Amino acid sequence: MNDSSKHRVRYGMVGGGEGAFIGQVHRMAAALDGELELVCGSFSRDGDNNRRTGERCSLPAKRVYADWQEMLEAEAALPADERMEMVAVVTPNHLHVEISQTALDTGFHVFCEKPVARDLAEALPLAERVAASGLRFGLAHTYLGYPLVWQAREMVRRGRLGAIRKIHVEYPQGWLGTRLESTGNRQAAWRTDPALSGASGAMGDIGTHAFGLAEFVSGHHVSELCASLSIHAEGRRLDDDGDILFRTAEGASGTLIVSQVATGEDNGLKLRIYGEHGALDWLQKDPNHLRFTPLSGPQQLFRAGIDQPGLETVALDRLRIPGGHPEGYIEAMANLYRDMARAIRSDESAAADGPGAVPGVPSLADGLRGMAFIETVLKSHSGTTKWTRFITPDASQGAQR
Ligand SMILES: NC(=O)c1ccc[n+]([C@@H]2O[C@H](COP(=O)([O-])OP(=O)(O)OC[C@H]3O[C@@H](n4cnc5c(N)ncnc54)[C@H](O)[C@@H]3O)[C@@H](O)[C@H]2O)c1
């Protein structure tokens, strides 16, 4: 789908200064398919850092703004064929809603990092703003851009597993095993500060990834859960670990386990789904393999690559090269950027997927559902009943992709 007449979607970035983690991943991902172009940024509140990052990105000094408010105002005043069309929000969580809302109000599409907000109450008004704006809103749940995650989802949709009975998802990390936040580590500092991170720590940071992946692939909706959160690092203010039992409205049971104090683990996101006719399992650290175990028949290993047999169109559409040359995390994010760019260029309405939704990209509805998940987990953790019903605000019924 390389149409030379199409323009590169111009985007600006808020956050992602020198020393930040995910901003650079976004820039590499956005550049990968040549469908977007970074035209401006406000990368850091530190003026020198901001300037240096702009220089590294080869931006003219006048398009590197001292703060994001100035960036939105100044860009809106530029000629339509010059100004940015979309903002990528890659700051810590506390700024996601404020920047996204202002960007939408100023006429810009938004691609925002997860979690969409600090809590559900903060996120809900954003849904109204997205609807009122008529603009696109995507959420950077990177793992939902992996080709074999789409393969797994499609296999479930086609009934290859039969009715789903059991879903296990886990996301163990070990990097917060000590109180890194008191050593000057900035990623740890804001993630463990409720004012900047949100109502939950590990569950908000990586539990939302695990939850989103489980619902996305299974097509199921968690209907009730029983959660226990822990703080293992003494003096930490937010959960760094949690275990959840859940049931889905469609009749499955499952577990969701998250930890940032699991010694030696890094990004071990793993999903296992068991159906009446077969099972699937996928590990983020080995994203190019998907194991399928039919009830009667030999185990099969699906392998990523445009030349690999057995892959569904939705997986092939998200691959670039033949098998054996690994594609990974950056390519998964690039798939979300590519779909954002295509939606922004297209005149087609995405109304069927909810206001602002972009086919192929996690939506605001998904973000709200992630926030409802956190809300339900916190309620369950602090309550005494075994099962807590999933809190489902109207806007959070989950988008169809
Ligand atoms: N999708 C994923 O897989 C994934 C992975 C990691 C992080 N994240 C999310 O990305 C976001 C950022 O995480 P990170 O690890 O990159 O954090 P980070 O601390 O490394 O980077 C945050 C950046 O935002 C900048 N910033 C803060 N306030 C700003 C402001 N007012 N104006 C301009 N810039 C500002 C900081 O200077 C820094 O450059 C978080 O919401 C996090 O949850 C997502």
The ligand as a Gaussian input file, in Angstrom:
#p B3LYP/6-31G(d) Opt

LIG

0 1
 N        3.531000       1.427000      25.422000
 C        4.533000       0.961000      26.131000
 O        4.971000      -0.169000      25.910000
 C        5.162000       1.839000      27.168000
 C        6.439000       1.556000      27.686000
 C        7.013000       2.458000      28.590000
 C        6.317000       3.585000      28.994000
 N        5.070000       3.802000      28.523000
 C        4.314000       5.006000      28.915000
 O        4.962000       6.126000      28.329000
 C        4.897000       7.253000      29.184000
 C        6.310000       7.779000      29.439000
 O        7.068000       6.755000      30.051000
 P        8.675000       6.785000      30.008000
 O        9.115000       5.529000      30.636000
 O        9.150000       7.123000      28.658000
 O        8.936000       8.007000      31.015000
 P       10.235000       8.900000      31.091000
 O       10.260000       9.473000      32.458000
 O       11.426000       8.133000      30.602000
 O        9.974000      10.056000      30.030000
 C        9.016000      11.056000      30.215000
 C        9.407000      12.266000      29.379000
 O        8.374000      13.236000      29.484000
 C        9.013000      14.512000      29.657000
 N        8.072000      15.452000      30.254000
 C        7.523000      15.437000      31.489000
 N        6.723000      16.506000      31.662000
 C        6.765000      17.205000      30.508000
 C        6.172000      18.398000      30.038000
 N        5.336000      19.113000      30.811000
 N        6.440000      18.820000      28.779000
 C        7.283000      18.131000      27.979000
 N        7.876000      16.979000      28.361000
 C        7.630000      16.540000      29.606000
 C       10.222000      14.214000      30.513000
 O       11.172000      15.257000      30.432000
 C       10.706000      12.940000      29.836000
 O       11.472000      13.278000      28.691000
 C        4.169000       6.775000      30.433000
 O        2.823000       7.147000      30.373000
 C        4.297000       5.263000      30.406000
 O        3.221000       4.595000      31.023000
 C        4.506000       2.954000      27.631000

